[in-house]
Amino acid sequence: MQEEQPGLIPTRGVAAPTANGYEVPEGKGELVNRNSIIFTIGRSISLIGDGFYLQTLIIWATSFTLAGAKTPTQQAAATVTVAAITAGIYGAYYLANLIVAPFGGVFVDRLNRRTTMITADLVQAVLATLPLGAFLVARSLFIPTIYLSFFLLTGFAGLFTSAQGGALQVIVSRRRLAQAVSILNILLGVGVVLGALFAPSFFLTVGPVVAILFNAASFIVSAISLFFLRIPDEAINPYKYRQASEAASSPGIGPAIAGVFKDLGRGLRFTFTTRVLISIAMLLIVAELGAGGTNAVTSSFFLVNLHANPEKDLALLGLLPAALGAGGIVGSLLTGILARFLPLKMLTTVSVLLLGLILVGTAYQSSLINGVIFFIVLGIFNSMFLVAYNALVLKITPNTIVGRVQGSLLPLNLVTGYIATLVVGVFVKANAAASNPAGLFQNIFLAGGVLIAIGSVVGMALIWNTKEELARAEKLVIPPAMVMPEGISGAQEVSGEDM
């Protein structure tokens, strides 16, 4: 239980100062409260839009590429080209996160997290329309613009996600973080399923203008919802109230830049001296090593290995992502339930091992029905891993440093994922004229599954006998001077010397 400051009466579901910083009190309203409901509504609309947008880009690029392929030979070559384009889209995703994540975490910890999320949403609403502009004005730039827009969108989405972690810690109680992350991942799965099932037919029916503007509007709705959150300023913007000397008395650009790098170093030091986080980093690396490669060829695997007809089944191109999303919903729900009885570290490691083994089995599927079933199971274990490790990171990381921890972890798996995607994209492009493309895609899936399974064993060894309690990264002091409108007093301060 939390240690509350004497004389304070916490408002139900609103973060209050404790010995560990600002937290939502346990008990009534610790999971379902005004803030969490508003936040969930906004995120649900945004995540559904995201699911539509990614699948819209893929189906758009696929139809654009296949438009000139008339003969079977041309169609086979075009499917390989689609795989290379898809690899480029995922490559833009990895590269953007790799560049933004390390320093993004530092700035997210220094800024008002709600304001950061609102800004990121509004900027993404504009960026989502870039491919549409290129398609209408200069089609020769259409594919490069997809890469550019997805790169920029991913960068701002990374800022949103880092800020979201800090906000989530002061929207629900610490012991209900697993359930909160589970709910968000269920919404993510719903977005993926709806996008994968309906985005292709939606795009083919209404065309690119309506399809793209639909996602842009979802970002705006998400931004509006964030205005209605009621969170103490000290909780959503802890850096503003900390008394670290460099935060208050370092004028000029030079000292400010030095402060950024100093904060970055503190985040790195905490991350790589905390055994649980080192173990999570290892698991993230091996998971992305397999997923980065297989994601790039999923569309081609559907067309070639599962024997879909590119002329008749193009509207079903999102079937495998939909299966992943459906499995993700089940996995997220299952993890939220199991987390009340089993350690998060157990759920994290076991799900990665099973993910690798199922990916190996997926490589040998040759019928559409079996492929869908295996992708559902993949989605279950992938989602279990995502929910468990994210909840574990939020559970053991102090709110004042959570952005930097996320910014330290993310580049590790992104480097691996980006390299895997790049290698697969180059490899596939070099074998565009291969006589057996089905064998090519099968081997990519097989290699990814084996690597994940082997790496998960190493991760299990690292995380063994570690604890899941909140790590003391910073000295937290709650002075009684601040009085918030909700009747909550206290501001969180940080001593940089304890980093």
Residue pairs with C-beta under 8 A, 6 or more apart in sequence:
1 26
2 18
2 19
2 20
2 23
2 25
2 26
2 174
3 18
3 19
3 20
4 10
4 16
4 17
4 18
4 25
5 16
5 17
5 18
5 478
5 480
5 489
5 490
8 16
8 17
8 488
8 489
8 490
9 487
10 16
10 25
10 488
11 486
11 487
11 488
12 25
12 28
12 29
12 33
13 24
13 28
13 29
13 30
13 32
13 33
13 34
13 35
13 36
14 24
14 33
14 35
14 230
14 231
14 232
14 486
14 488
15 22
15 23
15 24
15 170
15 171
15 231
15 232
15 235
15 488
16 22
16 23
16 24
16 25
16 232
16 488
16 490
17 234
17 478
17 488
17 489
17 490
17 491
17 492
18 478
19 476
19 478
20 174
20 398
20 470
20 476
21 238
21 398
21 399
21 400
21 476
21 492
22 170
22 232
22 234
22 235
22 238
22 399
22 492
23 169
23 170
23 173
23 174
24 30
24 33
24 170
24 171
24 172
24 173
24 174
25 173
26 173
26 175
30 172
30 173
30 175
30 176
31 172
31 173
31 176
31 179
31 180
33 171
33 172
34 230
35 171
35 229
35 230
35 231
36 171
36 172
36 180
38 225
38 228
38 229
39 167
39 171
39 225
39 226
39 229
40 183
40 184
40 187
41 225
42 221
42 222
42 223
42 224
42 225
42 226
43 184
43 187
43 222
44 187
44 190
44 191
45 218
45 221
45 222
45 225
46 121
46 218
46 219
46 221
46 222
47 184
47 187
47 188
47 190
47 191
48 187
48 190
48 191
48 194
48 195
48 218
49 191
49 214
49 215
49 216
49 217
49 218
49 219
50 188
50 191
50 195
50 215
50 218
51 188
51 190
51 191
51 192
51 193
51 194
51 195
51 196
51 199
51 325
52 191
52 194
52 195
52 198
52 199
52 202
52 211
52 214
52 215
52 218
53 128
53 195
53 212
53 215
54 89
54 195
55 195
55 196
55 199
55 200
55 317
55 318
55 321
56 195
56 199
56 202
56 203
56 208
56 211
56 212
56 215
57 89
57 131
57 146
57 150
58 86
58 89
58 299
58 317
58 318
59 199
59 200
59 203
59 204
59 314
59 317
59 318
60 131
60 146
60 203
60 208
60 211
61 82
61 85
61 86
61 89
61 143
61 146
62 82
62 85
62 299
62 314
62 317
63 204
63 314
64 142
64 143
65 78
65 81
65 82
65 85
66 75
66 78
66 79
66 82
66 310
66 314
68 74
68 78
69 75
69 77
69 78
69 310
75 310
76 304
76 437
77 432
77 433
78 310
79 299
79 300
79 303
79 304
79 310
79 437
80 300
80 428
80 429
80 431
80 432
80 434
80 437
81 432
82 299
82 300
82 303
83 296
83 297
83 299
83 300
83 425
83 428
83 441
84 425
84 428
84 429
84 432
85 143
85 146
86 295
86 296
86 297
86 298
86 299
86 300
87 296
87 297
87 421
87 422
87 424
87 425
87 428
88 143
88 146
88 147
88 425
89 146
89 147
89 150
90 292
90 295
90 296
90 417
90 421
91 147
91 418
91 421
91 422
91 425
92 147
92 148
92 150
92 151
92 154
93 150
93 151
93 154
94 292
94 414
94 415
94 417
94 418
94 421
95 151
95 418
96 150
96 151
96 152
96 153
96 154
96 155
96 158
97 154
97 155
97 158
97 410
97 411
97 414
98 411
98 414
98 415
98 418
99 155
100 154
100 155
100 158
100 159
101 158
101 162
101 406
101 407
101 410
101 411
101 414
102 264
102 407
102 408
102 410
102 411
103 260
103 264
103 407
104 155
104 158
104 159
104 162
104 403
104 407
105 162
105 264
105 267
105 403
105 404
105 405
105 406
105 407
105 408
105 410
106 260
106 263
106 264
106 267
106 403
106 404
106 407
107 116
107 159
107 260
107 403
108 116
108 159
108 162
108 163
108 166
108 403
108 407
109 166
109 238
109 239
109 263
109 267
109 400
109 401
109 402
109 403
109 404
110 239
110 263
111 163
111 237
111 239
112 233
112 236
112 237
112 240
113 163
113 164
113 166
113 167
113 236
113 237
113 403
114 163
114 167
114 226
114 229
114 231
114 236
116 159
116 160
116 163
117 160
117 163
117 164
117 167
117 223
117 226
118 223
118 226
118 227
120 156
120 157
120 159
120 160
120 163
121 160
121 219
121 220
121 222
121 223
121 226
122 219
122 220
122 223
123 156
124 153
124 156
124 157
124 160
124 219
125 216
125 217
125 219
125 220
125 223
126 216
127 149
127 152
127 153
127 156
128 149
128 153
128 212
128 215
128 216
128 219
129 212
129 213
129 216
130 145
130 148
130 149
130 152
131 142
131 145
131 146
131 149
131 208
131 212
132 208
132 209
132 212
132 213
133 145
134 141
134 142
134 144
134 145
134 146
135 142
135 145
135 208
158 410
161 406
162 402
162 403
162 406
162 407
163 403
165 390
165 393
165 394
165 402
165 403
165 406
166 236
166 399
166 402
166 403
167 229
167 231
167 236
168 177
168 180
168 181
168 184
168 394
169 177
169 394
169 399
169 402
170 231
170 232
170 235
170 236
170 399
171 180
171 229
171 231
172 179
172 180
174 394
174 395
174 470
177 391
177 394
177 395
178 335
178 336
178 339
178 340
178 344
178 387
178 388
178 391
178 395
179 336
179 339
179 340
180 391
181 336
181 387
181 390
181 391
181 394
182 332
182 333
182 335
182 336
182 339
182 387
182 391
183 332
183 336
185 328
185 331
185 332
185 335
185 383
185 386
185 387
186 328
186 329
186 332
186 333
188 325
188 328
188 332
189 325
189 326
189 327
189 328
189 329
189 331
189 332
189 379
189 383
190 325
190 329
191 325
192 321
192 322
192 324
192 325
192 328
193 322
193 325
193 326
193 329
194 325
195 318
195 321
195 325
196 318
196 319
196 320
196 321
196 322
196 323
196 324
196 325
197 318
197 319
197 322
198 318
199 211
199 318
200 314
200 315
200 316
200 317
200 318
201 315
202 211
203 211
204 314
204 315
229 236
230 486
232 484
232 486
232 488
233 240
233 484
234 240
234 241
234 482
234 484
234 490
234 491
234 492
235 399
235 492
238 399
238 400
238 492
238 494
239 247
239 400
239 494
241 482
241 491
241 492
241 493
242 400
242 492
242 493
242 494
243 493
243 494
243 495
244 494
244 495
244 496
245 496
246 255
246 258
246 259
246 262
246 496
247 259
247 496
250 256
250 258
250 259
262 496
263 404
264 404
264 407
266 401
266 404
266 473
266 496
266 499
267 401
267 403
267 404
267 405
267 407
267 408
268 404
268 408
269 499
270 277
270 397
270 401
270 404
270 405
270 408
270 471
270 473
270 499
271 277
271 278
271 281
271 404
271 405
271 408
271 409
272 278
272 281
272 408
274 396
274 471
275 462
275 463
275 466
276 345
276 392
276 396
276 463
276 466
276 467
276 468
277 393
277 396
277 397
277 405
277 409
278 462
279 345
279 349
279 459
279 462
279 463
279 466
280 348
280 389
280 392
280 393
280 409
280 459
280 463
281 409
281 412
281 413
282 455
282 458
282 459
282 462
283 348
283 349
283 352
283 385
283 389
283 455
283 456
283 459
284 389
284 409
284 412
284 413
284 416
285 412
285 413
285 416
285 455
286 352
286 356
286 416
286 451
286 452
286 454
286 455
286 456
286 458
286 459
287 352
287 355
287 382
287 385
287 413
287 452
287 455
288 413
288 414
288 416
288 417
288 420
289 416
289 417
289 420
289 448
289 451
289 452
289 455
290 355
290 356
290 359
290 420
290 447
290 448
290 449
290 451
290 452
291 382
291 417
291 420
291 448
291 452
292 416
292 417
292 418
292 419
292 420
292 421
292 424
293 420
293 421
293 423
293 424
293 444
293 447
293 448
294 301
294 359
294 444
294 445
294 448
295 421
296 421
296 424
296 425
296 428
297 424
297 428
297 441
297 444
297 445
298 320
298 321
299 317
300 428
300 437
300 441
301 320
301 371
301 441
301 445
302 308
302 317
302 319
302 320
302 368
302 371
303 310
303 313
304 437
304 438
304 441
305 365
305 366
305 371
305 438
305 441
305 442
306 365
306 366
306 367
306 368
306 371
307 366
307 367
307 368
308 316
308 368
319 368
319 372
320 371
320 372
320 375
323 371
323 372
323 373
323 375
323 376
323 378
323 379
324 375
324 376
324 378
324 379
324 382
325 379
326 376
326 379
327 375
327 376
327 377
327 378
327 379
327 380
327 381
327 382
327 383
328 379
328 380
328 382
328 383
329 379
329 383
330 376
330 379
330 380
330 383
331 351
331 379
331 380
331 381
331 382
331 383
331 384
331 387
332 383
332 384
332 386
332 387
334 380
334 384
335 347
335 351
335 383
335 384
335 387
335 388
336 387
338 347
339 347
339 387
339 388
339 391
343 468
344 388
344 389
344 391
344 392
344 395
344 468
345 388
345 392
345 463
345 466
345 468
347 384
347 387
347 388
348 385
348 388
348 389
348 392
348 463
349 456
349 459
349 460
349 463
351 381
351 382
351 384
351 385
351 388
352 381
352 385
352 452
352 455
352 456
352 459
353 453
353 456
353 457
353 460
354 381
355 378
355 381
355 382
355 385
355 452
355 456
356 449
356 450
356 451
356 452
356 453
356 454
356 455
356 456
357 449
357 453
358 374
358 377
358 378
358 381
358 449
359 378
359 445
359 448
359 449
359 452
360 445
360 446
360 449
360 450
360 453
361 374
361 449
362 371
362 374
362 375
362 378
362 445
362 449
363 442
363 443
363 445
363 446
363 449
364 442
364 446
365 371
365 374
366 438
392 468
393 402
393 405
393 406
393 409
394 402
395 468
395 470
396 468
396 469
396 470
396 471
397 405
397 470
397 471
397 473
398 470
398 471
398 472
398 473
398 474
398 476
399 492
400 473
400 474
400 476
400 492
400 494
401 473
401 474
401 499
420 448
424 444
427 444
428 440
428 444
431 437
431 440
434 440
472 498
473 498
473 499
474 494
474 495
474 496
474 498
474 499
475 494
475 495
475 497
475 498
476 492
476 493
476 494
477 492
477 493
477 495
478 490
478 491
478 492
478 493
479 490
479 491
479 493
480 489
480 490
481 489
481 491
482 489
482 490
482 491
483 489
